[in-house]
Amino acid sequence: MFFWLTRSFPFSEQPVSFLPCFSRRSIQFHFHFAKLPVSDKAGGIGRIKSANTPMQFLSSMPVIVMCALVIFSPLQEGGTTHPAQMIIRLLIVAWLGGTFIHAIWAGRLIVPRLGTRYVVLAFLGFAVAATIFSPYVHQSRQWLVMITGYAILFYLLVSVVDRWERVHTLTMMVIVMGLGEAAWTIVQGVVWNVVRPSGTFFNPNFLAGYLTVSWAVLLSIAVYGYRKSAILYRSSVSPVFWWAGMGSALGIVLIAMIFTQSRGGLVAWLAATVWILTARYGWKLAGMGTAALLLAALIVPTPLKERVLAEHEQNPVSYARWQMWQGAIAQMADHPLGIGLGLYQYTYPLYAFPVEGEITRYGKVAHTPHNDYLQIGVEMGVGALLVFLAAIGLVMRDLLQVLQARLVRWQRSLILGIGGGGIALLVHAALDSSLRESALAILLVLCAGLIVSVARITSGNTDALHAIPIQSRPLWGMGAACLLLLVGAEVSRLGMAWLTFDKASRLAVAGDTEIAIQGFKNAIALDSGKSLYHHGLGSVYARDFEASRDKQLFQLAHAEFKAAIELNPLDSRLLALLAQLYVSAAQTPSLSGRLDEQQIFWLRAALRVYERAVRLAPFSAPYRYEQARLHWMLGERPLAEQQAKEAEQLEPNFLPARALLARLSVDAGRIDDARRELQEIQVRQARYEQWNKNNIDRTFLSVDVAPLRAAVEAKGLAG
């Protein structure tokens, strides 16, 4: 089946098959080009000239680079790792550099005149503004680079896709990668018994979104049926084998999507299916087909069906998307101009919501609102969201115009499938943060670029170009070379900084402190604007200070934590680290056994820092508990009891706060209150003993009741 799909894969302009030719002296591979029907610029049918020249190969390089992006982007956790991000950006820079070189050689730079150019520029303008006014500029700058890269990729793609065979090439690559991911997912589920396989992605939900694009294209090809004149297969393939291969491909993708158990992926899959069936057969037949599919989904037992039915009991937060969206809408209302590009994860604690039925009510950390549209509105402002929706509208307009044009069946099947894949991605983006995944974002850019390109081809508007003359080619060449080298060096610098930091973090965990410290310093030298690197170095210094009580280590840790907070003033976790450093400094025992002035100074400093942390994360019970502990250490028992009760109200299962209340009750002689808290601690520990708990849950329930019970009994006997 894989060979059936790829036997006509175009290496340059033409479909090509690889046939090995063996000789006594060497093994050679010859490229055999098939003369298949393709379209001219007006959308008609023509013939490919089978000339294979170096210029043709060079002209095919942009398509090869785009194929490389499609192939590589999902392989490292969906393109989310820092090395993957570096390689993706370098590929785009290389493509842009090649375009500049060709333009300088030709004496002019050609830019297609697109109807979407104004919305693209407007969206980039909002991104720039959200970066300039960002409280954490470094983070916003990284996302600005990513968004700019996608915009450049879109324009580069539209510039080179000027004929149908290139549309075919890129579409086939999407199918091949989708089938590869689907096959690997099935292996994970069947052979390795993975409950929710994720393929090469780090999250099965994003894998499901990725598979919907391949499903849409395959389904579109299938509904238009077997035709000998199609470019997707050789005329020698019989209808039986064709339908067998197509059915197998659709079945593999569908089974893989079921294995992911993604509800958002299911909705996206349904949207793509309804779109394609409606466009092909009309609303009535499409409705009947959709109803049949839904009925089958309700009757046939599948892992996805079981998860949908049982998920509410097992994971209530998964049904709390509406609360997340409400919080995001509240943020947009409070900050209509945006909070800063890429900063949602730091402002989310201000709009957190409780999840009842879990061990931790506010313990769920959301780095995204599980809705890309709302995230755009929160980070970049309402204006950016409206511009993004306008861009979607313009691309959909082009898609509808293309479907109304005169196309042969294989052309219509391709563009209908591409449109269905784009719709699936947009629907999935309304239910998850899928466009934050590089592989999915690149797929969306590809779908949009192909739709716009085909609209230009079918309308005969490929000559609508804006030519920028290049008078002094040596000067332009030097300027372009310097710019590209600087951009490439910057991208490489940031990537190497992360790799250095990641290695240093692993060394720190392993106990190689000296090497880890040097690694953190090297990462900071490469990228001093990232607060995480200062956080890592400061944590190592703080750990060594607790062990040695060396004042120099304290000063070093203090400087790094302060630097991290200054770079990113929105992260309450950085403030908590600084406060813990102050508490550690105050734990030096005094000769009298009572707190001296220096210890009181550090405890007061820690209290002030925790007050700042609470303002950033007002629903954090641990922060209020730490405040209660500090007040208790300072002898301020009423304030300590007040803070502990607030922590208990926020998180009834935060047992350290209950233990502290019991201790305070013992000190105050309220034995009955202490016994009630002790009993409540024991009841809740027993209730959740058999639960599957994460690290946060275990922290909430981790209380040694033996010393507390002894204190209560001793006080009771004494009374």
Secondary structure, DSSP 8 states (H G I E B T S, - for coil): -HHHHHTT-BSSSSBEEEEEEE-SS-EEEEEEE---EEE-TTS-EEE------HHHHHHTHHHHHHHHHHHHTTTTGGGTSHHHHHHHHHHHHHHHHHHHHHHHHHTEEEEE--TTHHHHHHHHHHHHHHHHT-SSHHHHHHHHHHHHHHHHHHHHHHHH--SHHHHHHHHHHHHHHHHHHHHHHHHHHHTS--SS--TTSSSHHHHHHHHHHHHHHHHHHHHH---TT-TTS-TTS-HHHHHHHHHHHHHHHHHHHHHHT-HHHHHHHHHHHHHHHHHHH-HHHHHHHHHHHHHHHHHS--HHHHHHHHHHHH-GGGG-HHHHHHHHHHHHHH-TT-S-TT-HHHHGGGG----TTSS-SS----SS-S-HHHHHHHHH-HHHHHHHHHHHHHHHHHHHHHHHS---HHHHHHHHHHHHHHHHHHHHHTTS-GGGSHHHHHHHHHHHHHHHHHHHHHHT-TT-EEEEE-S-HHHHHHHHHHHHHHHHHHHHHHHHHHHHHHHHHHHHHHT-HHHHHHHHHHHHHH-TT-HHHHHHHHHHHHHHHHHH--HHHHHHHHHHHHHHHHH-TT-HHHHHHHHHHHHHHTTS--TTSS--HHHHHHHHHHHHHHHHHHHH-TT-HHHHHHHHHHHHHTT-HHHHHHHHHHHHHH-TT-HHHHHHHHHHHHHTT-HHHHHHHHHHHHHHHHHTTTS---HHHHHHH---HHHHHHHHHHHHHH-
